[in-house]
């Protein structure tokens, strides 16, 4: 994701947009970020590229780290509407981060109507996936509005710096070569040991070993095969602009809707997304039965450090032509259950070391080829089940803004204090009518929520 950032088709930075009940005290706001930076070394790290592309880039401490560069504030012009805040967030998300600095930035946005404020946090995907971003946010938020309030408890360890502070493009290559020489005998012994272990298991159970190998190969083919659905002609804009919109859904109602159809909150959410795009196509008299969709599947568990990336991707032939929300939920449920049972679900962990050795133009084209086959991506991130505060200001809403690599729309949901906060990042060239799309967004989810009522 880092090396493909230079191409607009594969840019992967995401953001979070928070609505605050009031503008927080600026000194407390800075102090909250300073605590987070001290607690999470990765927030002080920048990326070093090797002088020669024979080893991977690495993280190293930014010895010139300047908090004031990463934490800023601005004021919206009157009247300070939510639309103005979202347009600003779209501009922030679409522009690249400085590759020579730590890969995040935040902005306190004052001047929202009603005395409210906004908080924008942008993080490069190479630093963290969506769930990791929520974990990182926990270090800057507290459970009370009082000064010195307890920071949110975390169940995972903070990410640690992965390399020495003095890494340079030249030393990165030299160190890796020396490490390879020093570690060579140990790696050879370890590889031989693993090979002997595999050989032993194969000799003890040759039929079972062969069967597992065949199952894995077939699973990998299913994971890598593009979805058997043509991209919608209505969603082929090809632009690189970002247009954002948001929508709120009751978590209890979405959970009840999923349960009514024998599914989960996530199944009901994805069924709602399908309903949005079904209505959008029907409005133009161009209904389609299926839509190619990409869905990230989280592989994170409690032992993983904060931040980082622990997910895999699945491509879905989405049944948007199905008008019955119950049937859509059940179809989504079947797909999710099956993909989680795939033996090759964690295939990215295997192929990433190989892909990272490819020349950047080849890697970028390969990445773009994997993403361009889908019209929509949809992601669901478990959030926080209780209210939190940022430097004394209460967080009212927490909207995720996912990147849009090669797809027309990225739809992302985070649950927060009983509300499912949905953020949509879409191509304004492919979906030019914002008012129409927002109407489809409301109606598509209302159709699913009706199951709970």
N, C-alpha and C positions, 0 to 999 in steps of 0.2 A: 504493500500500500504506500510505503514511503517513496519507493523508486518510481512508481507510476503517477505520482502527484503532479508531475509537470504537464500531463495531458488532461485537457478538460473532460475527456470521456471517462477518466478513471480517478478523478479527484475524490478524496474520501473523508474530508474533514466534516465533522458534525457539530451540532450546537445544542444548547439547552436554553430555553427562554422561560424565565420565572417572572411572575407577577407578584409584586410586594404591596402590602397594604399602605406603606408609607416609605418615604426615602430614608434609608438608614444613615446614621451618623458616619461621616466619611472616615474619621480616624478608626472607629470600630470596624468599619468595612475593610480597611487596609490591614488591620490587626488580624482579622479572621483569615485573610488570605496568607498573611505571613505565617500564621500557625500551620496552615495546610501545607505550605511550602517547606516548612521545617520538618513536618511529620512525614512527608512523602518526597524522598529525594528525587524521584523521577521528574517532578515539576521543576527542578533546577537543571535538568539535563538537556543537552542539545544533541543533535545527530552529527556524527563525523563520517564522511564518505572516505573510503580508501583511495589512496593515490592511484592504484591500479585496481580494476574491477575483478579481482581474484578472490576477495573475501567480502563478507557482508558488511554494510554500514553498522555502526555501533553507537550506543549512548555514552556520553561522557559529561562530566559536570561542566556547566557554563561558569567559568571563573569570573566572568563579567556580568553575572546575573543581576538584573535590575527590575525589582518588583514594580516600579512605577511605569515601566514599559508594558507590562502584562496586565496591569490593573488600572483602568482609566474610567472616566465618567464624562457624560455629555448630557445635554438638556434638549428634549424635543421641543420644536416650535409648537405654539398653540394650534389646535386645541389639545394635542397630546393623546391621540386615540390609539386603541389597540392596533389598528391597521398601520399607523405610522411606526409603531414599535416592531411589527412583523416585517414591514418593508426594510427597516434598518437591520433587523436580524438576517434577512435574506442577503443584503449586501455584505454583511460581516461573514456569513457562511460561505458565500461564493468566492471570496477573494482568498488567495493563498497566504498561508502563514510564512513568516520570515524563516527560511531554512537554516539560518545561522543562529537561531535562538531556540529556547525551549518551546515545544509545540503546543502552546495554549495561550489564550488571552481572554480577558473578561472586561465587561463594560457595565457600569452602573448607569442606568438611563433614568434621569429625573424628568419631571414635568408632565407625567401622565395625568390625564383628567381624573378628578376625584381625589387628588393628593397622593395618588399611588406612584409607584416606581417600577422599573423593569431591571432585570439582571440577565445579561447575556454572557454565556460561557461557551467558548469555542475550543475544541480539542481535536488534534489530528488523530485519525483512526489508528495510526501506527502506535500511538501511545495507549489507547484504550478503546474497547468496544462500548456499547451503550450501557450495559450493566456495570462495567468497570467505571464509567463516568459517574453513575449514581453513587457508587462506593466512594469515589474521590470527593464528590460533593459533600458527603457526610462529614468530612474533616473541616469544612468551612461553615457548616450549619450547627445550630444548637437546639436543644429541646425547650428552651425558655427564652423570653425576650430580655431577661435581666443581664446586665454586664457580667461576664465571667460564667455564663450559663454552661452547663455540661455539654460538651460535644457529643454527637450521636455515637452510641457504641457500635463497634464493628466486629465482625466475626472472622475477619481475615487479616493477615499481616500486610502492612504497607509494602509496596514494591521497593526494592533496593536498587541502588546504582549498580549497573552491570559491568562497569569498567573503571579504570583509574582516571583521575581528573586530567592527567597530562597527555591523553591520547591525541595524536595528530594524524592527518592523512597518511604520512609516511610511516609513523610508528605503528599504526594500525596494521599495515601489511607486514612490517617486520616482526611485530609481536606474534601475529598469527602463524607466520612461518616458523618462528622459534618454538612456539607452543606445539605446533605439529611435530617438530623434530623431537621435542622433549616427551611428548605424550605418545609418540608413535609406538614404542614397545608395549605400553599399557593398553593402547587401543587395539593393537594386534592381538594381544592375549584376550582382551575382552571380546573382540569379534570372534576369535576362535572358540572361546567358551560358549558364546551364544549359538554359534553354528553347530557345535557339538551337541548342545542341548536340543536344538531343533532336530538334528539328525537322530538323536536318541528317541525323541518323541515320535518321529516319523517311522523309525524301525519298530517301535512298540505298537504303533497303531497306524500302519500305512494307509489303510482305507479311510480312516477318520481324517488324517492329515490331508490326503488328496481331496476329500470332500470339502474340508474347510477352505482349502486353497481355491477350489472351484467356486464355492459360495462367495468368497471375498471378491474374486474376479468379476462375477456376475453383479455383485452389489456395487462395485466400483463403476462398472459400465452404466448401471442405472443412475448413479449419482452424477456422472459426468455427461450423460446424454442430454442434449437440449430438449426442452419440453416439446411434445408433439402438438404444438398449436402455433398458428401463424400470428405474428404481431398485428394488432388492430390498426387498420388504415386511419382510424380516427385519432390515434395517439402517436402518430409518427411526425413529431415536430422537428426533432433534430437540433433544437436550440440548447444553449448551455446556461441560460438564465435561471434564477431561482425565484419562485413566487411561493409565499407561505400562507397557510391558513390553519386555523385550529378549531377544535370541537371538543365539548365536554360530554361525558357519558357517566351515569351513575355506576359505580363498581358493583353494588349490590344487584342492580337491575341487569347488568350485563352477565353477572354470574348466574342469576336466576334464569335468564334467557338460555344460556348454555345448558344449564341443568335440565330445563324443560325439554330440550331436544337430545338429551343424552350426551352432552359435550361439556367442555370447560369454558372458562372465561376467554382463553385464547381462541378456541374454536368459534365462539360467538363473535369475537372481534374480527377475525378473518372473514367470517360470513357477512359481517356488516360492510367490510371493505369491498367485497364482491358485489354487494347490493348497491353501493355507491356507483361503481363503474357500470353496472347493468343499467341503472337509471340514466346515467350520462349517455350511453349509447342509444338507448331507446328514445331519448329526447330528440336526437338527430335522425331518427328513423333508420339507424344502422345497428340493429341488435346483433350480438355475436354470442355463440354458445360457450366458447372457451377463450381464455386469455392466458398467455404465458406469464407466470408470476414467480418471483424469487422470494424465499423465506429463510432468514438466518435462524439457525438452531443453536441455542446456547449449550456449550459443553462445560460451563463453569461449575465448580463445586467449592465447598467451604475451605479446601486446602489451597486453592489458587490465591496468589497475591492480589492486592488491589490493583486496578488498572489492567493493562495488558489486553490481549485478545484471546478468547476461548470460545470460538464458535465455528460452525461449519455452514455451508450454504446448501439449500435444497431448491430445486426447480419444480414448480407445481403447474399442472394444467388446470387452471382455475375454472370451475363451472359457473361462470357469471350469468349464463343464460337460465339457470335454475331459479324460478320465481319464488319457490317455497323456502323460507328461511330455515325451517326445520331440516329439510333435505340438504341444504347447503352446509349447515352445521355438521350434519352426519358425514357428508363427503369430506369436509375439511378434517374432521376427527379421524377418519379412516386413513387419510394421507399422512397426518402427523404421526399417528401410532406406527404406521409402516416405516416411515423414514427414520424414526428414532430406533427402530429395530435393525436397521441396515448394518451389516458387519463393517462396512467401509465408511461409516458416518464420520469418523475422524480422519478422513483421507488427507485433509489439508496439512495435518501434522507430518505426514509422510512426504508429501510432494513439495512443501515449502522449502526445505533445504536444497532441493534440486533446482527449483524455479529461481531461487535467489542467486544462483550462479549464472543465469542467462544475461546477455547484454540488455541494457535498459530498454532500447526500442523493441526488442523481441518480447521482453516481459510485459511491456505496456500493451502491445498488440494482442498478446495472449489474454491479458486481463480484460481488455476491451471486448474481445471475442466472447468471453464467458458471460459478460454482463449485458451485451446488446441484444441477447435473444429474448429478454423479458420486457414487458411493458410496465410492470409495477413491482416494487418491492414492499413488503410489509413486515414490520417487526414489533414485538411486544416485550417491554422491559419491566420486570417487577420493580416497583418503587418503594415509597415509604407509606406506612399505614397510619401515620399520625402527623399533626402539623409540626412544622419546623420554622426556625427563625434565622435570619441572616443579619447579623449586627443589630439585633433588636427589632428588625422589621419582619412581620409575619409573611411567610410565603403562601400566597393564595392559590396559585396554579404553577405547574411545572411542565412545560411543553417541550418534548424532544423534537429536534430537527435533524433528521438523518441526511446523509449525503445522497446524491442522485447520480451514481455512476452508470451511464448508459441507459437508464430507464426514464420513462416519462414522469413517473411519480413515485416518491418514497413516502409511505405512510407509517408512522411510528407512534406507539402508545406507551405511556408511563402511568402507572397507578400512583395516586398521591392523596392521602387523607380521604379515602372513600370516593375519589373522582378519577375516572380514566381520562387522562389528558392526551388528546390525539393531535399530533402535528403532521401536516402534509406539506411536503416540498415538491412542487411540480413545475413542469416546463411551460412557461407562459405562451410559447409559440404553439404548442400542441393543445393546450387548454387555455384559450384566450379569455373566456367569459368567467371571471371569478365569481360573480353573483350566481350564475347557473351552477357552477361546480359546488359552491357552498350549500346550495339548496339540495343538490343530490347527496351531499355529505350528510346533511341532517336527515333526509328522508331514508337514506340507505340504512342508517343505524336505528332510526325509529322503527323501521320494519322488523328488525331483530329484537329490539327492546319490547315490542308489543307481545312477544312470547312470555315475558315475565309479568305482564299486566293482566 
